[in-house]
Amino acid sequence: MSFTFEGSLLSIIASAIGVVLGIVLAIACVWLTNTFWTNIVEGNEIALHLTATSIVVGLVSGFLIALITYAIASYSISRMRIVEALRRISLKLSKKSRGLLPILAIILGALIVSIGFIEDIGSTAIGASWLFGPVLILLGAGFLVRAKTETRWGCGIAGLASIIYVIAFDIAFLSTYNEPAFLLFFLSGFMVVLGASVALWSGMGAIARWFGRTSVTKVAFTNPTRRAGQSAMTMAMFAEVVFTLVALSVNVAGQEANLDQAISEQGAGYQVLAEATTPLRFDLGDAQARMENGLPEFPGGYVTVQFPTYGNPGGTCSNLNSVLPPRLIGSNETFVLDNTLRFSSAQYHESSDPAGAWSELYETPTDGSIPVIGDANTIIWIYGKGIGDTIEVKDENGVPRKLLVTGILQSSIFTGSVFLSEDNLDDLYPTKAEYDLFLFRTSQPNQLIPYLEQNLTAYGIDAVLVEERVRENLEIEWSYMSLFQVLLVFGLIVGTAGLALTSAKSVSERRNEIGVLRSLGFKRNMVLSSFLLENLYISLSGTLIGVVFGLLISLVFFGPVGGQGYGVVIPWLTIAVIVIIVLVATILATAGPSLRAGRLETVEALKTEE
């Protein structure tokens, strides 16, 4: 009962502190979002909106989580025997629990694997089940060996086997399914970090023996080994955050380094994009038609493609809250046979056969649906669809029709739009589809833009360089990633704050140990050094795991095998900054407890508190 009362009081205090910190973090996030976002998309500033409901929900949920956690700990403490309590022996799971939990993990892993054999599920669900399930089985088997043998070698082997399996599976999956795999990327990162943390946990004793060559390093590396589970969890937290930071940095660095390739692919191989507010009634690529309409000759050599369209782009990355039907673009033979848009996936064809994938637009499914192709931002992120899914629209007469997704492109300048055949577009909107979208391939793009705007003023032509449009899209994407990185840095700061609390608690619990060390000749600076080195060992180990596997998984997904990006460029400067941030934050966060430990006098440290 005493623990329950104490836990309730502490839970109320903790939930209140959490709500206050959450409000402060929300204010910071809104400010950061507006700082990054308004530089890219004007008129999209986010307003801070706090409601009484959200604050109450935060208080109640925080109170319940803290209370449940405290109740579980109190129940474990209440079951301690008097001798264990007086000797301050750490709580450990019983042999029965140590054997039961791994078996449950193996059973759960097998159930997750079985999901991958269900018919008519997407490749992403198959990949997630066959990635997550076997890792659970491997780790469960490793901990089961530990429960039977009382040694950790089984866990170490299971952790290393999990890493090898995840990497091998990713290579096999990406080679089989040529489509976006964003979920699998982050799930793979979580799995390899988990495997590495388990392997490191199993080998902490060997690490302590290897690095414990001096009295200071022996003390520093031995204490995390005594609390291996807690240390490994802290390392895993650092590793997960750093993994995501490194992965985002690699993706952005690859895009920046291969910007010309991105411009060529996203712009379909054209240099100028033009849109008209008043549709053209003649073929802009026909010299005779231009002459009849009083237009002078185009500057430079050129190739012109004009599209009939209907509607406006149905959503963008900057506004996912109001998703309208997609703009429909009628593709023609010239564009189909001569574009550089890269496929992520197609219903019957891989990206090595883009002509075959485009030809599906001219096929007629038996169910009356209309084949369409769109980029990943449009199909996956805006509409939440995949290959074989449908998007409903209404034709000119208000009759519902289904657009069947038969192909997904990688990033393009046509976000919010889908391609379909001209005939199908004419069937849907026979009197409303107009020729108002144009692409130009020319040797003089900068001269072509003023030509179009000056000679086609009556049609309200707005022409831009494809390069500028691609840069705008990439800057929006980079602003998202920058925001995520800032939030992840907050995560690192929170992690180091937790490390500081753990260190402060450790100083209080290890007063007698500090006193013994001082009596054996440890000077103040030696005690201080051992505590600082202990915390740096935990934080930098997690950081190293995150960096190594962030680069490795990025190489698999963004490299030649995965083809999920524009190549792998290692951002050494960013990685150095991440390591320095962790190093400085750890030192600053744990300096206070470490100094307090170093200042303890021998007699004071050995004194037993009444």
TANOR-V583976 format. One record per backbone hydrogen bond with DSSP energy under -1.0 kcal/mol. CO is the residue of the C=O (numbers start at 0). NH is the residue of the N-H. Records with the same first field share a line. If there is no record, write none. Layout:
CO: NH ; NH
This chain:
0: 4
1: 5
2: 6
3: 7
4: 8
5: 9
6: 10
7: 11
8: 12
9: 13
10: 14
11: 15
12: 16
13: 17
14: 18
15: 19
16: 20
17: 21
18: 22
19: 23
20: 24
21: 25
22: 26
23: 27
24: 28
25: 29
26: 30
27: 31
28: 32
29: 33
30: 34
31: 35
32: 36
33: 37
36: 39 ; 40
50: 54
51: 55
52: 56
53: 57
54: 58
55: 59
56: 60
57: 61
58: 62
59: 63
60: 64
61: 65
62: 66
63: 67
64: 68
65: 69
66: 70
67: 71
68: 72
69: 73
70: 74
71: 75
72: 76
73: 77
76: 79
80: 84
81: 85
82: 86
83: 88
93: 97
94: 98
95: 99
96: 100
98: 102
99: 103
100: 104
101: 105
102: 106
103: 107
104: 108
105: 109
106: 110
107: 111
108: 112
109: 113
112: 115
113: 116
114: 117
121: 125
122: 126
123: 127
124: 128
125: 129
126: 130
127: 131
128: 132
131: 135
132: 136
133: 137
134: 138
135: 139
136: 140
137: 141
138: 142
139: 143
140: 144
141: 145
142: 146
143: 147
144: 148
145: 149
151: 155
152: 156
153: 157
154: 158
155: 159
156: 160
157: 161
158: 162
159: 163
160: 164
161: 165
162: 166
163: 167
164: 168
165: 169
166: 170
167: 171
168: 172
169: 173
170: 174
171: 175
172: 176
176: 178
180: 184
181: 185
182: 186
183: 187
184: 188
185: 189
186: 190
187: 191
188: 192
189: 193
190: 194
191: 195
192: 196
193: 197
194: 198
195: 199
196: 200
197: 201
198: 202
202: 206
203: 207
204: 208
205: 209
206: 210
207: 211
210: 212
213: 217
214: 218
215: 219
216: 220
217: 221
218: 222
221: 225
222: 226
224: 227
226: 230
227: 231
228: 232
229: 233
230: 234
231: 235
232: 236
233: 237
234: 238
235: 239
236: 240
237: 241
238: 242
239: 243
240: 244
241: 245
242: 246
243: 247
244: 248
245: 249
246: 250
247: 251
248: 252
249: 253
250: 254
251: 255
252: 256
253: 257
257: 261
258: 262
259: 263
260: 264
261: 265
262: 266
263: 268
264: 267
265: 412
266: 269
270: 465
271: 439
272: 463
273: 437
274: 461
282: 285
285: 289
286: 290
287: 291
288: 292
289: 294
290: 293
300: 442
302: 440
304: 438
306: 435 ; 436
307: 329
308: 433
309: 327
313: 323
315: 318
318: 315
326: 417
327: 309
328: 419
330: 421
331: 335
332: 336
341: 409
344: 407
349: 352
352: 356
353: 357
354: 358
357: 360
358: 361
359: 362
364: 367
369: 403
371: 405
372: 418
373: 408
374: 378
375: 379 ; 380
376: 381
377: 382
378: 384
385: 388
388: 404
390: 402
392: 400
394: 397
398: 394
400: 392
401: 369
402: 390
403: 371
404: 387
405: 346
406: 373
407: 343 ; 344
408: 375
413: 416
415: 313 ; 326
417: 328
418: 372
419: 330
420: 424
421: 425
422: 426
423: 427
424: 428
427: 395
428: 432
433: 308 ; 435
434: 279
435: 275
436: 306
437: 273
438: 304
439: 270 ; 271
440: 302
443: 447
444: 448
446: 450
447: 451
448: 452
449: 453
450: 454
451: 455
455: 458 ; 460
456: 459
458: 276 ; 277
461: 274
463: 272
464: 468
465: 469
466: 470
467: 471
468: 472
469: 473
470: 474
471: 475
472: 476
473: 477
474: 478
475: 479
476: 480
477: 481
478: 482
479: 483
480: 484
481: 485
482: 486
483: 487
484: 488
485: 489
486: 490
487: 491
488: 492
489: 493
490: 494
491: 495
492: 496
493: 497
494: 498
495: 499
496: 500
497: 501
498: 502
499: 503
500: 504
501: 505
502: 506
503: 507
504: 508
505: 509
509: 513
510: 514
511: 515
512: 516
513: 517
514: 518
515: 519
516: 521
517: 520
522: 526
523: 527
524: 528
525: 529
526: 530
527: 531
528: 532
529: 533
530: 534
531: 535
532: 536
533: 537
534: 538
535: 539
536: 540
537: 541
538: 542
539: 543
540: 544
541: 545
542: 546
543: 547
544: 548
545: 549
546: 550
547: 551
548: 552
549: 553
550: 554
551: 555
552: 556
553: 557
555: 561
556: 563
558: 562
569: 571
570: 574
571: 575
572: 576
573: 577
574: 578
575: 579
576: 580
577: 581
578: 582
579: 583
580: 584
581: 585
582: 586
583: 587
584: 588
585: 589
589: 593
590: 594
591: 595
592: 596
593: 597
594: 598
600: 604
601: 605
602: 606
